[in-house]
Amino acid sequence: MARSTPPDLSPALTAGLKALRLPLEYAPRLLAFQTELEKWNFTYNLTAIRDPREMVTRHLLDSLAVLPLLRREAGSGYGGQGMGAVSPSPIPHPPSPLLKILDVGAGAGLPCIPLAIVAPELHLSGIDSVGKKVRFMRHAQRTLGLTNFEPLEGRVEDLPATLQFDTITSRAFASLADFFRLTRHLLAADGQWVAMKGKLDAQEQADIPADVEIVEVRALRVPGLNEARHAVIARVKK
């Protein structure tokens, strides 16, 4: 029986990167990551999504849609100036230290690995308690040469408070209340939580700890996906 020809995923990914205003130069590494995920998925069942085209949309582009919320608005052309803008100041600034991002319940490295590929100015750590998923993240790190990515195995509540992160993110990890409670000791001063959600639950938002405030709920547009996506941004009350 002849093997089917793999689909050409480049057009869909290229169109998605253009819609997200991300450089097209990252497409080959993103597809290389997906190829490794597909290979491992046959044996280890890392994700229920198996169609390669669907993976582009629901894994790669869905992960990258949150990127603007993670970048620093200082000396880097992010935030209000727009991606890739240049500061008008003629005085050179020293490079900012890498922002430290923790992705909780990272699974097969989503969203942390696609984000690490396209944002070398971020240092991302992905934690999961399932060994096979962490082994895949380590494999992807080595295969892709990701020096700004660190896989962690274990439960997030067991991480020491000496590890402090500028942003803690999750993608369908837990309820907002549990997400904030389990990671509170890891959030740096003036840090933020960014929880990626589908449809929003009003009761879930109402049940958050009294000393945590939701500062914004941002609708996310994922190219090619006609489903609700939101990012809930929260901080500790001052």
N, C-alpha and C positions, 0 to 999 in steps of 0.2 A: 504494500500500500504506500503510495507516494505521500511524502510529508507536505503539508500545506505551506505555502510561502508566507513568511511573517509579514504582517501589514506594515506599510510605511507610515510610521508615526510622526515623522518630522513635520509634515504640513500642519497637523493639529497642534503640536507643541509650539511650533513657530508662531502660529496665529495667536495662541494663548499668551505667549511671552510678549508679543506685540501689544495685545490688549492690556496686559499688566505693566507695560512700559519697562520691561526688563530686557537686557542685552541678549541678542540671539546667540552670542558666543557660548552661552551656557547650555544650549540645547544638547550637544553631544554627551556631556557629562551627566545631564539629567536622564537621558535615554540609557546611558550605560548603567546608571543606578537602577532604573526600571528593569533592565535586562537581567541584572543580578537578582532582583526581587522575584521576577518571574521564574528563574531557575530554582531558587530556593523554595518557592511556593509549592512546586510540584511535590516536594518531599516533606516540608515542614509546616505547610498550611499556615502561612504567616498572615494572609489576608483573604477575606471571602471574595474579593474582587479579582477575577482571573482574566477577563477580557482586556487585552493590551490597550485598546482605544479608551476603554473606560478607566483604566489605570492612569492614563495621561490626565484625564479630567479630574477624577475623584481623588487621586493621590498627588500627582505633581502640581497641577494648577491650583487645586484646593489648598495645598500646603503653602504655596507661594502668595496666595491672595492676602495673607496676614502680614507680609513683610513690611509694608510701610509703617505699621504700628510698632515695630521693634527697633527701628533705626533712630539714631541720635540726631536731634535737631541742634547741631552745634559744629560749625566749621567743616561740615561734610556735605553741604548741599541738600540735606534732607528736609523733611517737614514742610513748612510753608513755602519754601523756595521751589520745591518740586524736585523730583529725582534727577540727579545729574547737573543741577544748577551750580554755578560758580559764585562764591562769595565776592562782593565788589571790593572788599578791603584789600589794599595792596600789601598789607603786612602779612607775611607768612605765619601760619600757626603750626605748632607742633602737632603731630598726629594724636588724636584722642586714643586712650586705652581701649582695647577691645571690649565692647559691651558683652556681659556675660548673661547668657540666656539658658534657662533650664526648661526642657520639654518633659512634662510628666506623663507617664503612661505612653511612652514613645512608640511602643510596638515595634514595627519594622523600620523605625526611623522617620516617622511621619508626624509632624511636619519638619523635624529638625534637620534631616539630611538634605532634602531639597533646599532648605534655607541656607545651610552651610555651603552648598555648592554655589549659590548665586550671591552670597553676602560674605565675602572674606573678612569684612570689618567686624563681624560678629563672632564670638566664641560660643558655640552651642554644646550643651550637654544633654543627652537623652537618657532618661532612666526608665527601666521597666523591670518587673519582677519575674518575667518569664524568660528562662535561660536561653531557649532557642531563638527568641527574638533579639536578645542582646548579642548572641553569637553572630547573627546576621548583621547587626549594626557594626560590630567589630570587623567583620569581613568587608562590608561596604566601605568602612573607613580606610582599611588597608588598600583595597582595590582602587579606590578613587583618589587616594593620597590626600585625604582631608585632614589637614593639620589644625583646623579650627573646630574640630568636632571630637567629642569625648563620650563614648558609651559608658553607662553606669548600670550595674545590675543590683537590684534590691528594691526595698520599699522606700518611698520618698520620705516617709516620716522618720526613717532610721538614719537619714543623712545628717551629719553633724552641722550644728549651727555656724561653725566656722566657715562653711561654704555659703557665700552670699551671692545672690544673683540680682542683676538689674531688672530683669523681666522673667517671670515664671509663666509658662504657657501650657496649655493642654488642648487636646482635640478629642472630645467625647470621653474624658477620663472619669469624671464623677460629677455629682451635684456641685453647684457653686459653693455651697456651705462647706462640704467636705474638702473641696479643692483648696479653699482659703485656709481651712483649719489645719490640714495636713502639711501645708507648705509655708505657713506663716513664719516659722523660724528661719527659713532660707531666703526670705525677701530682704534685700538691702534697703537701707534708709533711702527714702524717696523712690523706691522701686515700684513696679506695677505688675499686676496680674493681667494676662490676656487669655481669656477662655474662649475657644472656638466652639460655637454651638450651631445647631440647625435652627429649628423653630424655637422661639423663646417661650419659657414658662414663667408666668408672672409670679406664681407661688414660690418657685425656686429662687427667683430674685429677692423676694420678700423674706426668705428664710436665712439670708446671709448673716454672719455675726454683726453685732451692733457697732463694733469699732471698725468695720470695713464699709467703704462707700463705693458704689458703682459710679464712675465718673463719666462713662460714655458707653453706649451700645451702638456699635458701628455695623451697618449692613455691608457684607462682603459680596463682591461680584466675582464669581468664578467663571471664567470663559468656558462656554459650552455646557454649563450646568444650570438647568432651570429649576433650581430648588433653593429654599431659604438657607442662607448662611449668615451668621452674625459673629461678631467678636465683642465679648463683654470685657470692658477695661475697668479695673478696680484698683484701689489703693487703700492703705491704712489711714483712717481718719487722723487728722492732726488736732 
